[in-house]
Amino acid sequence: MAAPDDSRPQPLTWLRNSFLAGVAVVLPFVVTIWLIWLVVTFIDNNVEPLVPARLSFLTDVPGGGVLIAVAALTLVGALAGNLVGRWMVSAADRGIANLPLVRSIYGGAKQVFKQVAAPERTSFKEAVLVEFPRPGAWALGFITNEDTSEVAQDIGEDLIAVYVPQAPIPTSGFLLYLPRTALRPVKLAPEDALKRVISLGIIRDNDADARLRSKRS
């Protein structure tokens, strides 16, 4: 008598695996659409009160406020590029520079959004490994500034500013000032290293691996 074939998946196992596969396929789309809807709704709700009554029909459809905001920002950017616009921005900068608390917030925000507007000048110069949060535990970090004399002048040695992002949301993290000897370079471009952080180390970038293999060969 032939022995039963145990290699075939059981019905409950097949159902569970199919369900989990469906979740893995569908949930990324659901989360993406949900986040986009939240952002669009937030912008629409905040732009709508600023729109004149005769133009209120523009905000009656979802996303109308976003289009208005994009058009307004584009217009402001175009005006800021001419002589009068640059003078107005400079005058506003000088005025804010006289406000003790506001100037710190404004200066930091301005630098951050300049990097967003010009990603080719990103502050992430190099990806490195640092021992954090304790010796023997390594975290991915990004060199943001190598000229830190204004901060490290009393330390007695040169320090490098390294940003260690929190996974999976890299917009929050820790700013560390470390000596160069404490850093371990990694053979990844900053954008490839950032993908590791966002994916909790799960995703491997095949294109990045191919580039790394080509450099080694």
URVENKA-V163453 format. One record per pair of residues at least 4 apart in sequence whose C-alpha atoms are under 8 Angstrom apart, sorted by the first residue. I is the first residue (numbers start at 1). J is the second residue. D is the distance in Angstrom with one decimal. If there is no record, write none. Layout:
i=(I | I)
j=(J | J)
d=(D | D)
This chain:
i=(9 | 9 | 10 | 11 | 12 | 13 | 14 | 15 | 16 | 17 | 18 | 19 | 20 | 21 | 22 | 23 | 24 | 25 | 26 | 27 | 28 | 29 | 30 | 31 | 32 | 33 | 34 | 35 | 36 | 37 | 38 | 39 | 40 | 40 | 40 | 40 | 40 | 41 | 41 | 41 | 42 | 43 | 43 | 43 | 43 | 44 | 44 | 44 | 44 | 44 | 44 | 44 | 45 | 45 | 46 | 46 | 47 | 47 | 47 | 47 | 47 | 48 | 48 | 48 | 51 | 51 | 52 | 55 | 56 | 57 | 58 | 58 | 59 | 59 | 59 | 60 | 63 | 64 | 65 | 66 | 67 | 68 | 69 | 70 | 71 | 72 | 73 | 74 | 75 | 76 | 77 | 78 | 79 | 79 | 80 | 80 | 80 | 80 | 80 | 81 | 81 | 82 | 83 | 84 | 85 | 86 | 87 | 88 | 89 | 90 | 91 | 92 | 93 | 94 | 95 | 96 | 96 | 96 | 97 | 97 | 98 | 99 | 100 | 101 | 102 | 103 | 104 | 105 | 106 | 107 | 108 | 109 | 110 | 111 | 112 | 113 | 114 | 115 | 115 | 115 | 115 | 116 | 118 | 123 | 123 | 123 | 124 | 124 | 124 | 124 | 125 | 125 | 125 | 125 | 125 | 126 | 126 | 126 | 126 | 126 | 126 | 127 | 127 | 127 | 127 | 127 | 127 | 127 | 127 | 127 | 127 | 128 | 128 | 128 | 128 | 128 | 128 | 128 | 128 | 129 | 129 | 129 | 129 | 129 | 129 | 129 | 129 | 130 | 130 | 130 | 130 | 130 | 130 | 130 | 131 | 131 | 131 | 131 | 131 | 131 | 132 | 132 | 132 | 132 | 133 | 133 | 133 | 139 | 140 | 140 | 140 | 140 | 141 | 141 | 141 | 141 | 142 | 142 | 142 | 142 | 143 | 143 | 143 | 143 | 144 | 144 | 144 | 144 | 145 | 145 | 145 | 146 | 146 | 146 | 147 | 147 | 148 | 148 | 148 | 148 | 148 | 149 | 149 | 149 | 152 | 152 | 152 | 152 | 153 | 157 | 158 | 158 | 159 | 159 | 159 | 159 | 160 | 160 | 160 | 160 | 161 | 161 | 161 | 161 | 162 | 162 | 162 | 162 | 163 | 163 | 163 | 163 | 164 | 164 | 164 | 164 | 165 | 165 | 165 | 165 | 165 | 165 | 165 | 166 | 166 | 166 | 166 | 166 | 166 | 167 | 167 | 167 | 167 | 168 | 168 | 168 | 168 | 169 | 170 | 170 | 170 | 178 | 178 | 179 | 187 | 188 | 188 | 188 | 188 | 189 | 190 | 191 | 192 | 192 | 192 | 193 | 194 | 195 | 195 | 195 | 196 | 196 | 196 | 196 | 196 | 197 | 199 | 204 | 205 | 206 | 207 | 208 | 209 | 210 | 211 | 212 | 213)
j=(13 | 14 | 14 | 15 | 16 | 17 | 18 | 19 | 20 | 21 | 22 | 23 | 24 | 25 | 26 | 27 | 28 | 29 | 30 | 31 | 32 | 33 | 34 | 35 | 36 | 37 | 38 | 39 | 40 | 41 | 42 | 43 | 44 | 62 | 63 | 65 | 66 | 45 | 62 | 63 | 46 | 47 | 65 | 66 | 69 | 48 | 59 | 62 | 63 | 64 | 65 | 66 | 49 | 65 | 50 | 65 | 51 | 65 | 66 | 68 | 69 | 56 | 59 | 65 | 55 | 56 | 56 | 59 | 60 | 61 | 64 | 65 | 63 | 64 | 65 | 64 | 67 | 68 | 69 | 70 | 71 | 72 | 73 | 74 | 75 | 76 | 77 | 78 | 79 | 80 | 81 | 82 | 84 | 85 | 84 | 85 | 86 | 88 | 89 | 85 | 86 | 86 | 87 | 88 | 89 | 90 | 91 | 92 | 93 | 94 | 95 | 96 | 97 | 98 | 99 | 102 | 103 | 106 | 102 | 103 | 103 | 103 | 104 | 105 | 106 | 107 | 108 | 109 | 110 | 111 | 112 | 113 | 114 | 115 | 116 | 117 | 118 | 119 | 121 | 122 | 123 | 122 | 122 | 143 | 144 | 145 | 142 | 143 | 144 | 190 | 142 | 143 | 144 | 145 | 190 | 142 | 143 | 144 | 185 | 189 | 190 | 140 | 141 | 142 | 143 | 185 | 186 | 188 | 189 | 190 | 193 | 140 | 141 | 142 | 143 | 183 | 184 | 185 | 186 | 138 | 139 | 140 | 141 | 183 | 184 | 185 | 186 | 138 | 139 | 140 | 141 | 182 | 183 | 184 | 135 | 136 | 137 | 138 | 139 | 182 | 136 | 137 | 138 | 139 | 137 | 138 | 139 | 164 | 164 | 165 | 193 | 197 | 162 | 163 | 164 | 165 | 162 | 163 | 164 | 190 | 160 | 161 | 162 | 163 | 160 | 161 | 162 | 163 | 160 | 161 | 162 | 159 | 160 | 161 | 159 | 160 | 152 | 158 | 159 | 160 | 161 | 153 | 158 | 159 | 156 | 157 | 158 | 159 | 157 | 179 | 179 | 180 | 177 | 178 | 179 | 180 | 177 | 178 | 179 | 180 | 175 | 176 | 177 | 178 | 175 | 176 | 177 | 178 | 173 | 174 | 175 | 176 | 173 | 174 | 175 | 176 | 169 | 170 | 171 | 172 | 173 | 174 | 197 | 170 | 171 | 172 | 173 | 174 | 197 | 197 | 198 | 199 | 200 | 197 | 198 | 199 | 200 | 198 | 194 | 197 | 198 | 182 | 183 | 183 | 212 | 192 | 193 | 208 | 212 | 193 | 194 | 195 | 196 | 205 | 208 | 197 | 198 | 199 | 203 | 205 | 200 | 201 | 202 | 203 | 204 | 201 | 203 | 209 | 209 | 210 | 211 | 212 | 213 | 214 | 215 | 216 | 217)
d=(6.3 | 6.1 | 6.1 | 6.1 | 6.1 | 6.1 | 6.0 | 6.0 | 6.2 | 6.1 | 6.1 | 6.2 | 6.2 | 6.3 | 6.0 | 5.6 | 7.1 | 7.6 | 6.4 | 6.0 | 6.0 | 6.1 | 6.0 | 6.1 | 6.2 | 6.1 | 6.2 | 6.3 | 6.1 | 5.9 | 6.0 | 6.2 | 6.0 | 7.5 | 5.9 | 7.8 | 6.4 | 6.0 | 7.4 | 7.5 | 6.4 | 6.0 | 6.1 | 6.0 | 7.9 | 5.9 | 7.0 | 7.4 | 6.5 | 6.7 | 4.2 | 6.1 | 7.5 | 7.6 | 7.7 | 8.0 | 6.7 | 5.5 | 7.9 | 7.8 | 7.2 | 7.4 | 6.2 | 6.4 | 6.4 | 6.2 | 6.3 | 8.0 | 6.8 | 7.8 | 5.5 | 7.4 | 7.4 | 4.6 | 5.5 | 7.0 | 6.4 | 6.3 | 6.1 | 6.1 | 6.1 | 6.1 | 6.1 | 6.1 | 6.2 | 6.2 | 6.1 | 6.2 | 6.2 | 6.0 | 6.4 | 7.3 | 7.7 | 5.2 | 7.5 | 4.0 | 5.2 | 7.9 | 7.1 | 6.1 | 6.2 | 6.1 | 6.3 | 6.3 | 6.2 | 6.1 | 6.1 | 6.2 | 6.1 | 6.2 | 6.2 | 6.2 | 6.0 | 6.9 | 7.5 | 6.8 | 5.5 | 7.8 | 7.9 | 5.1 | 7.2 | 5.6 | 7.1 | 6.9 | 6.0 | 5.8 | 6.2 | 6.1 | 5.9 | 6.3 | 6.3 | 6.2 | 6.1 | 6.5 | 6.5 | 6.1 | 6.1 | 5.6 | 6.5 | 5.7 | 7.2 | 7.9 | 7.2 | 7.7 | 5.1 | 7.4 | 5.6 | 5.7 | 5.1 | 6.4 | 6.9 | 5.5 | 6.0 | 8.0 | 7.1 | 5.6 | 5.3 | 7.8 | 7.9 | 7.0 | 5.8 | 7.0 | 5.8 | 4.6 | 6.5 | 6.5 | 6.2 | 6.7 | 6.6 | 5.2 | 6.6 | 5.9 | 5.2 | 6.0 | 7.3 | 6.1 | 5.4 | 4.4 | 5.4 | 6.1 | 5.5 | 4.8 | 5.8 | 5.9 | 4.9 | 6.2 | 6.8 | 5.4 | 5.5 | 6.6 | 6.6 | 6.5 | 5.4 | 6.4 | 5.4 | 6.2 | 5.4 | 4.5 | 6.3 | 7.6 | 7.9 | 5.7 | 5.6 | 5.7 | 6.7 | 7.8 | 7.9 | 7.1 | 6.3 | 7.7 | 7.4 | 7.6 | 6.0 | 5.4 | 4.3 | 6.8 | 5.3 | 5.2 | 6.5 | 7.1 | 7.1 | 5.9 | 4.5 | 6.4 | 8.0 | 5.7 | 5.8 | 6.7 | 6.2 | 5.1 | 7.4 | 7.2 | 4.8 | 6.2 | 8.0 | 7.0 | 6.0 | 7.5 | 6.4 | 6.5 | 7.0 | 5.2 | 7.3 | 7.8 | 7.3 | 7.3 | 6.8 | 6.4 | 7.8 | 7.4 | 6.2 | 7.8 | 5.6 | 5.0 | 4.6 | 6.8 | 5.3 | 5.3 | 6.0 | 6.6 | 6.8 | 5.8 | 4.7 | 6.6 | 5.9 | 5.2 | 6.2 | 7.2 | 7.0 | 5.8 | 4.7 | 6.2 | 5.5 | 5.1 | 6.4 | 7.5 | 7.5 | 4.6 | 6.8 | 5.9 | 4.1 | 6.4 | 7.5 | 5.2 | 7.6 | 5.8 | 4.8 | 7.8 | 7.5 | 5.3 | 5.7 | 7.7 | 6.1 | 6.0 | 4.3 | 6.3 | 6.0 | 6.3 | 7.9 | 7.2 | 6.8 | 6.4 | 7.6 | 7.3 | 7.2 | 6.0 | 5.9 | 7.4 | 7.8 | 6.3 | 6.1 | 6.5 | 6.8 | 7.1 | 6.8 | 6.7 | 6.3 | 6.1 | 7.5 | 8.0 | 6.0 | 4.6 | 6.9 | 6.3 | 7.3 | 6.0 | 5.8 | 7.8 | 6.3 | 6.1 | 6.2 | 6.2 | 6.2 | 6.2 | 6.3 | 6.4 | 6.2)
